[in-house]
Amino acid sequence: MATIETNPQLGQQVREDAKQYVLHSWSVQDAINPIPVAGAEGRYFWDYDGKRYLDFASQLVNVSIGHQHPRLVAAIKEQAEKLCTIGPPMATEPRSTLARLIAEVTPGDISMTFFTNGGAEANENAIKLARWYTGRHKVIARYRSYHGATAGAITLTGDPRRWPAEPGLPGIVRMFDPYTYRCPAGHPDPCPVCTGAPHLEEILQYEGPQNVAAVILETVTGTNGLIVPPDGYLQSIRETCDRHGILLICDEVMAGFGRTGKWFGVDNWDVVPDVITMAKGINSGYVPLGAMAVREHIASWVRDKYFAGGLTYSGHPLACAVGVASIEAFREEGIVEHAAEMGDVFREALHGLADRHPSIGEVRGLGCFWGLELVKSRETREPLVPFNGGGEAAAPVTRLSKAALERGLYLMTHWNVIMVCPPLTITREELDEGIAILDDALTIADEYYAA
């Protein structure tokens, strides 16, 4: 572990400047009190007082390889010495190499990649390409989805974060999610919503399949509940799309690059989407990077056409160099395989927590991608925090998160779900440390349980 040097005075200045001059995302500005972070390494980060925090969230589920991985840091330094930046029309070694490596690790015949600065831009380009390719305008997205905060991506997003940006992009149609714990249509399990095809076919009947360009979905739903689709769901969506000439876009911004114990979430069900979008784990956010990759039939179609898309920093050399180093490290260090092994440990440990804490209604996840759904009653399944609950309604989970943080465990929560998503490189000892702190913190959630 790196030497931790303390400087409380600087930490206080950093915090005050942040509160005074920085407009923070997804926050009530007067309510935030950000941790002034002085450094990080592996699965930990620390503040200027020298307090360490075990990162059980990989920050925003993006630091998949862990903090300050020496190979990635070296790649940034080496590339900066050669070429810091150049325009997207140029060909660079890191971008060309990364595109080839992505073709090697993505499923099926996905063969061509367009680089962006993040996941939202990847999804923007995916729907633009789908509309261009099919000549259709409607796009079907799910309610419990998050696809980014730019104009088109936030319209695709189903959760309440889209409300301030509405009316948004035209042509977006909603479908329900395969949320088997609390079916959005109120059906028993299995149901036509959670099996996929019957629900999608019903929507297509109303919207006209000839008008629908694409279905976009998070392969495993991320912040909106960490929902793993039941076996057969994704296959049935794929078959329905094929039947109607609709493109399937899988948003793997969170689920991709080993998060589920496979290179990509779709690999758990042997499904190949027409378009796959990625970011976060592509290089663990060391330098901003996203990508949209397409199957060969789309790649062949677009080769002799003018592609109307791009940004000044698309395929940035520093970002792509880190992406190359990351994939190489994943392969050589067996990081995807390690994530799968830790998935078995997490499954047992989290179900153990459920045995001890009645407030845990359901445990679900894969690899290093888990969610604990908290409830007031297992019988009624009433959420501990209501949908879109804030303020006093969110107090149970706010208290729990604060208690964990005081003990040195950094968590990501969303309404009534605790997301357990540490870096894929987490050790068994670190896992046990985090589970022990979470065990203690969950006693707060139990206080609200109505037996």
N, C-alpha and C positions, 0 to 999 in steps of 0.2 A: 504494500500500500504506500502511496506517495506520502511524503511528509506534509502534514497539515499545519500550516502557519496561521496563527490567529491575528486578527486586526479588527476588533470590535468597532473602533471608530470609523474605519472605512466601510464596514458593513452597514452601519447606521446611515452613513452618507449615501450609499448605494440605494438603500431602502427609501430614504426620503426623496431622493431625486426621481426614483421610479414612481412614487406616489404623486409627485408634483408635476412631472413632465411627460410621463409615458401614458398613452391611452391603451389600457390593457384589454385584451380580447375576452369576450363572453363574460364580462364582469360588471358589477356595480362598482364604479371607481372608488367611492368613499368607503366601501365595505372591505376592500382587499388589503391585505398586509403581507406582501410577497416575501418569501425567504430570499435574502441576499446570498446567492450561491458563489462561493469562492473557488471551488474546484470539484473534480469528480474523478473516479477511477473504478473500473469494473462495474459492480452493481451498486455502488454507493456514490452519493454526492455530499458535500458538507458546506456549512456556512462559515462566516468570518469569525464566529465564536469557537469554531472547531467542532461543532456538533455534527455528527455523521447521520445520514438518513439512508436506509436501505430502500432502493428504488423498486417498489413492487408494481410500478406502472410503466416502467421504461419511458418515463416522462409522459408523452402523449402516445404511448404504445408505438414508439418509433425507434428508440435506442436499443435495437434488438441485439446488437453485438456487444453491448455494454459501453460504458464511458471510457474514452481515451484509449481505445484499443491501439497498441503500438503500431500495428501494420497499417491502420487507416491514417493515423497521424503522420506516419512516414510517407504515405502516398501523397498527402496534401503538400508536405514540404518538398518532396521530389518534383511534383508537378509544378509547384509554384516557381521553382528554380528554372524550369524549362519554358513554361508558357502559362501565365495566369489566366488569360482570357483571349478569346478570338470569336468572331462572329459565327452564327449558325451555318452560313453558306460554306464555310471551310470544313474540311475533313481533318479530324484530329485522332491521334492514336487512342486516347482514352475513350472517346465516344464510339469509335468504330469497334474497339475491342469489347466494350460493355454491351453494345447491341448484339454482337456475336454470342457473348456469354449468356445474355438473356434468352436468346433463341435456344441455347443448349439446356437451360434449366426450366423453361416454361413448358407446359404440357402440349402434346400433339404437334401440329404443324404450325404453331405460332412462330413467325419467322421475321417480322419487320417491326421496328420500334421507333416511335416518335417521342423525343424527350421533352419534358416540361420542367417547371420549377417546383412542382408539388402535385399532390393528388387531385385537388380541385381542378387544376388546369388539364390534367390527364382526362378527367371525366368530361370536362367541357369539350375537348377535342373528340372524345369517343362518341358523344351524341351528335356532334356536327358531322363526323364521318359517317355515322349510321344513317343519318337523314340524306346525306349526299349519295351514299352507296345504294340505298333502297328507293330513293325518290319519294319516300313517305315522311310524314311530319310528327306523328304521335310517338311518345316514349312512355312506357309503363315503368313506374318506380314503386317502391313499397313505402308504407307509412313509417315503419320503424327503421328508417335509413338515415345515414348521414353521408353525403357525397362531396362536401366542401362548402366554402363560404363565398365563392365568386357568383356572379349573377345567375348563370345557368345551373351550376352545381347546387346552389342553395335552393333553387326551385325543385330540382330533383329530390332534395332532402325532404323526408316526410315528417321529421319531428318539428317541434315548435320553433326551432331556431330559424325556420324559413319565414315565420309570420312577419317580422319587421321588413322583409324584402319583397313581400307580395304586392302586386299580383304576379310578378316574375315572368319567366319564359312561358310562352303559350305552348299548348300541345302536350302537357304532362298529365298523365293519368295515374291514379293510385290503385294499388292492390294491397291486400292484407299480407301479413307475414306468417311464416310457419311457426307460430309461437305456441307450442303444444301445452305449455304450463298454464296459459290463460288464453285460449283461442279467441282471437278478436271477433269472430262471428258467433261465439258462444256454443260451438259444436263440441261434442265429445271427441275423444281421441280414438281412432283416426278420423279426420274430417276432410271435406273437399277443399278447404283452405290450406290445411297443413300438408296435404299430399301434393299440392301444387297444380297439376294440370286442370282439374275440374274448375277451380276458381279462375285460373287464367283464361280458360276457354269461355267462361261466362262473361268475363270482361271484354274479351275479343268480340263476342257476339254483339255487345252493345256499342263498341267503338269501331268495329269493322277492321278485321285483320289486315285488309288491303291498305289501311291508313297507318298501321303501326310499324315504325322503323325498328324499334329495339325494346327489349326488356333489360333494365339495368338493376342489379341487386348486389348487395354485399354478400359474398359467399357465406361468411359467418358474420352475422350482424355484430357490430362493434359496440359503440357507446350506448346504443339504444337497447341494451339488455343482454348483450353477448349471447345471442340466440343461435344455436347450432341447428341447422335444418335436419329433419329426420331422414333416414336413409330412403332413397328413392325420390325425394323432393326435387333435387337439382336435376336429376336425370329426366324427370317428367317435364320440367320447365324447358330443358334442352329439346326434348322431342316435340313439344308443342311449338316452340319457335321454329324448328325445322319444318314442321308441317305447314306453316303459314309464311315461310320466307322472311321471318323476323330474326334480327341479329340478337344474340345473347351477349350482353356486356357484364362481366363480373368485376366488381370493384374489390380488388385485393390490396387496397392501400394499407389496411390493418392486418388482414389475414395472410398476406403474402410473405415470402422469404422466411419460411421456417416457423412462423408463429404458431401454426397448428400442429407442428411435428412433421409436416410435409413441406416441400418447396413452396407450394401454393395450396390454398384451401380447397380448390376444386380437385386436387389430387386425391383427397379423401374419398371422392365419389367417382373418380375416373371420368370426369366431364371436361370437355375442351370447349371453352367459350369462343365466340368469334373475335371478341375484343377483351383484353384483360388490362386493367389499369392498376398502377402500382406507385408507391412512393415509400415513405417511412423506412421500412426495413431494407429497402434497396441499397441504402448506404448508411442507415441508422441516423440520418439527419445531420451528419457531420458537416455537409454542405448541402443546401436545399436542392432536391432532385425528385422528379416524378417521371412517369413514362406511361405511354399507351402502346401496347403491342397487339398485332393483328395476325390472324391466320393467313395462310398462303393464298386462299382464294381472294381475300381482300387486297393483300399485298400485290398480287398479279394484276388485279383490276386497276389499282391506283398508279402503277408504274408509268403509264403513258399519259397521266392526267396531271393537271396543275393542282397541287395541294395548297389550299388557302388557309394556312395556319402557321403559327410560329411566334416566338417571343425573342427579345434581344438576347436573353441568357439561356435559351434552349440548348441543352446538351453542353452546359458549361464545363470546360476542361477539368477544373478542380473537382466539381461534383462527380463527374464521370470517372475520374481517376480513383476517387474513394469507392465508387460503386464496383469497379474492377477489383480493388483490393479486398472489398467486403466479400464478394462472391468467391474469390480465391481462398480467403480465410474460412468461409463457411464450408467449403469443400475439404480443405486440408485439415481443419480442426474438428470436422464432424459435428458442426453446430446444429444442423437440422436433426440429425440423429439424436443428439443430446437433448434437444427440445422434446422429441418424442419420448425419450426415457424419463425426463422430468414430468411429462404429462401423466405418466402412470403414478408417479410419486404424488403429484398434486391431486389426482383423483382420489387417492386413498386419504390423504391428509385433509382435504376439504370435506369429504364425506364424514370424516371423523369429527370435524367441527360441527357439521349438521347434526350429528348424534348428540352433541353436547349443548347445542344452542337451538332452542325451538324457534327462534326468530328467522332461521334460515329455512326458507320454503323450498328452494330448489338449488342444486349445484349443477352447473353445466359448463362444458368446455372441451378443449382439445389442446394438446401440447402445452405451451405456456400462455394460454389464452382462455381464462376461466372467469366465470361470473357467479356470485352468490346473490340470489334474489331474497331480499329480506321482507318478511310479512308480519302483520299483527296477529294473524291466526293461520295455522296450516289448514284448518278445516275450511275457512271461507276464502283463503288466499288473498285477503285484503292487503295491499301493499303497505309497507312500513312508512313510505313516503309516497304520496299520490302522484300520478302522472303530471309532469310539469310542476311539481310542488316546489315551492321556494319559501324563504323566510321561516316562520315558526313551524310550518308544515314539514320543512326539511330538517328540523332540529335533531331528530334521532340520528340521522346519518352524519350530519355536521358534527355533532358531539363525538360520534364514533371515530370519524376521521381525525379530529383534533387530538383525541386521546392516543390514537396510533402514532400520530406525528410527534407528540410529546415523548413517546417511547422510542422514536427513531425509525418509524416505518411510514414511508410515503405511499399513500393509496390514491387510486382514481375511483371516484364514485359517480353514479349518474342516477338521480332519483333514488330508487330503492335497490339498486344493484351495486355491489362492490365488485370492481374489476380487478382480477389478480393476473397481472400481465408483466412479470419481471423480464429483464433481459434474458435471452435464450441461453446465455452462458452461465446462468445462476448455478451455484454449487449446492450440494445437498445440505451442507451446514447453513448456508444462507437461506435456503428454503425453510429449513426448520426454525431458524431465527425469526423469519417473517411470520410463519404460521403461529408461533408462540405469542408474538405480540398481537396478532389479529385475534387469537383466541381470547386474550384478555379484553380487547376492545369490544368484542361482540357481546360482552355482558351488558353493555350499555343498550344495545338493540333489544336484548332480552327484557329489559325493564319495561319496554313498551308492548310486550307480547300479552295478548289477552287470552289466557288459558281457557 
